[in-house]
Each structure stands twice: as C-alpha cells, then as structure tokens.
Amino acid sequence: MAAKNKFYVVWRGRETGIFEGWDKCKEQIEGYPGAQYKGYPDWEKAHEAHQHSYWHETAIKKVVTAEKEVEQRSVSVEAECDAQGLFSYWGYETDTGKMLFHSPEYQDGNINVAQFLGIVHAIALLKKMDNDTRPVYCCNDTAISWVKKSNCNTNLCRTLNNTAVFDLLIRANRWLAENRIPNTILKWNTEAWGKMKREL
C-alpha cells in the first residue's frame, strides 16, 4: 500500500487531514484506537476523498454491494490492541453507525479478550434495551466461540496492570452463565465487506 499510494487521508488519528507519504500517516494512526485512514495515488483523489466521511470512502461501498448478506439492523463490535497489550473496544449500530458504547483503555490484554468483552457488553446492553434481539457482528472467531460456550478460555497472564481486565472477564462469564442470549452472534466477513470500523 505504501508503494503505490503517495497521499493518505486520516479521518481519525492524533492529527487529521491529508498527509504525504506513509511515514507521516503512520505517525497519526499507529496505536490510535479506531484510527480511520486510506491511501490515494495522488493529491487530487485524496482531496476529493477528504470531502467525504471515512465510512463513505471505505466500508459503505462494500456493504452496499453485499447488503443482501449483511443484517443491517444489527450491532457491530470492534476492538483495538497494540503490541504492549493496551486495548479498548466499542459497539455501534451497523446501519446508522451510531456509537452505542466505547470502553476505556485497559492494559496487558489481547485482541481476543478485547473482542470477547465487546460482544458481552453489546448483548448485555441490548438486553437492557427492552430485550432487543438484534444480531451482533464480530470479526474474531475466538471471541465468538468463547461467547457461544459462555466462557472466556484465555491464556492471558495476570499482571499488576490487568486486575481490572480479569474482574471484567469474571463478570462477563458470570453474566453469560446467568442469562439466556436471544441475539445471534455473527461473523463479520472482512474480506467481502471490508473493515468494520465506523466513525467514532
């Protein structure tokens, strides 16, 4: 991507706008939760794209072509986790992009745990919303499997920094054990529909 694209639009990052070269773009988005960006071969295309939203320029184009496959009235869950284990997760309405929740950042985790907590947060929130039975999308097979088995079977090691994470996992496992889940947990087809990220 860095070879053929000379300009990058950053919709969400440390700084936003049009940046020349991958290195400058990377400074804005690397490790930034929910970063939104896309590369273009010339400034004119980048400038045109910058006039639109990230969703218009990326995922929406693929969702439109696959709208028969995507349950539009649903909730999508996404997460970010950097190399040091700093993570957060969020959920939004698939059809509107409306943010429903966004977690704080937690330390010493991993992407599977982040996605698992995101799914449980979503279905627990939907239950509070008059037992809303909308399906929940997630792109992480491991997290989906844990939810369906009502148990987060992680090998994550405990540290001084992730006590809050393990408290959340205990609460999530207990909630799954004590509640019936009417929501279908669906796999987001990243290859067909693009990345799940919406405007945060």
C-alpha positions as CSV (number, residue, x, y, z in Angstrom):
1,M,0.0,0.0,0.0
2,A,2.8,2.4,0.8
3,A,4.4,1.8,-2.6
4,K,1.5,2.8,-4.8
5,N,-0.1,5.5,-2.6
6,K,1.6,8.8,-2.2
7,F,-1.1,10.6,-0.1
8,Y,-3.1,9.5,2.9
9,V,-6.3,10.9,4.3
10,V,-6.7,10.5,8.1
11,W,-10.2,11.0,9.3
12,R,-9.5,9.8,12.9
13,G,-6.0,9.9,14.4
14,R,-3.7,12.0,16.5
15,E,-4.0,14.6,13.8
16,T,-6.4,14.6,10.8
17,G,-6.1,15.7,7.3
18,I,-4.1,14.8,4.2
19,F,-0.5,13.6,4.7
20,E,2.1,13.0,2.1
21,G,3.8,9.6,2.5
22,W,3.1,6.5,4.6
23,D,5.5,7.5,7.4
24,K,3.6,10.7,8.2
25,C,0.3,8.9,8.0
26,K,1.7,6.1,10.3
27,E,2.6,8.7,12.9
28,Q,-1.0,9.7,13.2
29,I,-2.7,6.3,13.3
30,E,-0.3,3.7,14.8
31,G,-1.6,2.6,18.1
32,Y,-4.5,5.0,17.9
33,P,-7.9,3.3,18.9
34,G,-10.3,3.3,16.0
35,A,-7.9,5.1,13.5
36,Q,-9.5,5.8,10.2
37,Y,-7.4,6.4,7.1
38,K,-7.0,5.4,3.4
39,G,-4.2,5.9,0.8
40,Y,-4.6,7.5,-2.6
41,P,-2.2,7.7,-5.6
42,D,-2.3,11.5,-6.0
43,W,-3.3,14.6,-4.1
44,E,-6.5,15.2,-6.2
45,K,-8.0,11.9,-5.3
46,A,-7.0,12.4,-1.6
47,H,-8.5,15.8,-1.6
48,E,-11.8,14.6,-3.1
49,A,-12.0,11.7,-0.6
50,H,-11.3,14.1,2.3
51,Q,-14.6,15.9,1.4
52,H,-16.5,12.7,2.4
53,S,-16.6,10.6,5.5
54,Y,-14.4,7.6,6.2
55,W,-17.5,5.4,6.0
56,H,-18.4,6.8,2.6
57,E,-14.9,6.1,1.3
58,T,-14.4,2.6,2.6
59,A,-16.7,0.2,4.2
60,I,-20.0,1.6,2.9
61,K,-19.0,0.8,-0.7
62,K,-18.5,-2.9,0.2
63,V,-21.6,-3.1,2.4
64,V,-23.8,-1.7,-0.4
65,T,-22.6,-4.4,-2.7
66,A,-23.2,-7.0,0.0
67,E,-26.4,-5.6,1.5
68,K,-28.3,-8.8,1.0
69,E,-25.7,-10.6,3.1
70,V,-25.4,-8.1,5.9
71,E,-28.1,-7.9,8.6
72,Q,-28.3,-4.1,8.6
73,R,-30.4,-3.9,11.7
74,S,-27.7,-5.2,13.9
75,V,-24.9,-4.2,16.3
76,S,-21.2,-4.4,15.3
77,V,-18.4,-4.8,17.8
78,E,-14.8,-3.9,17.1
79,A,-11.6,-3.6,19.2
80,E,-8.0,-2.3,19.0
81,C,-5.0,-3.8,20.8
82,D,-1.4,-2.6,20.4
83,A,1.8,-4.6,20.8
84,Q,2.0,-3.8,24.5
85,G,-1.5,-5.1,25.2
86,L,-3.2,-1.7,25.6
87,F,-6.7,-2.2,24.3
88,S,-10.2,-0.8,24.1
89,Y,-13.5,-2.0,22.4
90,W,-16.6,-0.4,21.1
91,G,-20.0,-1.1,19.6
92,Y,-22.2,0.7,17.1
93,E,-25.4,0.3,15.1
94,T,-24.4,-1.4,11.8
95,D,-27.0,0.5,9.7
96,T,-26.5,4.0,11.1
97,G,-23.0,4.0,12.6
98,K,-24.4,5.4,15.9
99,M,-22.0,4.6,18.7
100,L,-23.6,2.6,21.5
101,F,-20.6,2.3,23.8
102,H,-16.9,2.7,24.0
103,S,-14.7,1.3,26.7
104,P,-11.8,3.0,28.4
105,E,-8.3,1.7,27.7
106,Y,-7.1,-1.3,29.6
107,Q,-3.6,-2.7,30.0
108,D,-2.0,-6.1,29.4
109,G,-4.7,-7.6,27.4
110,N,-5.0,-9.1,23.9
111,I,-7.3,-8.7,20.9
112,N,-9.3,-11.9,21.7
113,V,-10.1,-10.7,25.2
114,A,-11.0,-7.3,23.9
115,Q,-13.4,-8.6,21.3
116,F,-15.0,-11.0,23.8
117,L,-15.6,-8.2,26.3
118,G,-17.0,-6.2,23.4
119,I,-19.5,-8.8,22.4
120,V,-20.7,-9.4,26.0
121,H,-21.0,-5.7,26.5
122,A,-23.2,-5.5,23.4
123,I,-25.6,-8.3,24.2
124,A,-25.9,-7.2,27.9
125,L,-26.7,-3.7,26.7
126,L,-29.3,-5.0,24.2
127,K,-30.9,-7.0,26.9
128,K,-31.4,-3.7,28.9
129,M,-32.9,-2.1,25.8
130,D,-36.2,-4.0,26.2
131,N,-34.6,-7.3,25.3
132,D,-33.5,-6.1,21.9
133,T,-32.8,-9.2,19.8
134,R,-30.7,-7.6,17.1
135,P,-27.8,-9.9,15.9
136,V,-24.3,-8.9,16.9
137,Y,-21.4,-8.9,14.4
138,C,-17.7,-9.5,15.4
139,C,-14.8,-10.4,13.1
140,N,-13.0,-12.5,15.8
141,D,-13.7,-16.3,15.6
142,T,-12.1,-17.0,19.0
143,A,-14.2,-14.3,20.8
144,I,-17.4,-15.6,19.1
145,S,-16.5,-19.2,20.2
146,W,-16.0,-18.1,23.8
147,V,-19.3,-16.3,23.9
148,K,-21.2,-19.3,22.5
149,K,-19.5,-21.5,25.1
150,S,-20.3,-18.9,27.8
151,N,-16.7,-19.0,28.9
152,C,-13.6,-16.9,28.1
153,N,-10.9,-19.6,27.8
154,T,-8.0,-17.2,27.6
155,N,-4.4,-18.0,28.5
156,L,-3.8,-14.3,29.3
157,C,-1.4,-14.0,32.2
158,R,-2.3,-11.9,35.3
159,T,-0.1,-8.9,35.9
160,L,-0.2,-5.9,38.3
161,N,-1.8,-3.9,35.5
162,N,-4.6,-6.1,34.3
163,T,-6.6,-6.7,37.5
164,A,-9.5,-4.7,36.1
165,V,-9.4,-6.9,32.9
166,F,-9.7,-10.1,34.9
167,D,-12.5,-8.5,37.0
168,L,-14.4,-7.8,33.7
169,L,-13.8,-11.3,32.5
170,I,-15.2,-12.8,35.7
171,R,-18.3,-10.6,35.5
172,A,-18.7,-11.4,31.8
173,N,-18.5,-15.2,32.3
174,R,-21.0,-14.9,35.2
175,W,-23.4,-12.8,33.1
176,L,-23.2,-15.4,30.3
177,A,-23.9,-18.2,32.7
178,E,-26.9,-16.5,34.2
179,N,-28.6,-15.1,31.2
180,R,-30.2,-16.5,28.1
181,I,-28.8,-14.9,24.9
182,P,-31.5,-14.3,22.3
183,N,-29.1,-12.5,20.0
184,T,-27.3,-14.3,17.2
185,I,-23.6,-13.8,17.2
186,L,-22.5,-13.4,13.5
187,K,-19.0,-13.4,11.9
188,W,-18.2,-10.2,10.1
189,N,-16.9,-11.1,6.6
190,T,-13.9,-8.7,6.4
191,E,-12.8,-9.9,3.0
192,A,-16.2,-9.3,1.4
193,W,-17.4,-6.3,3.4
194,G,-14.2,-4.5,4.5
195,K,-13.1,-3.5,7.9
196,M,-15.9,-2.9,10.4
197,K,-14.7,0.5,11.7
198,R,-17.2,3.3,11.6
199,E,-16.9,6.9,12.6
200,L,-16.3,7.1,16.4
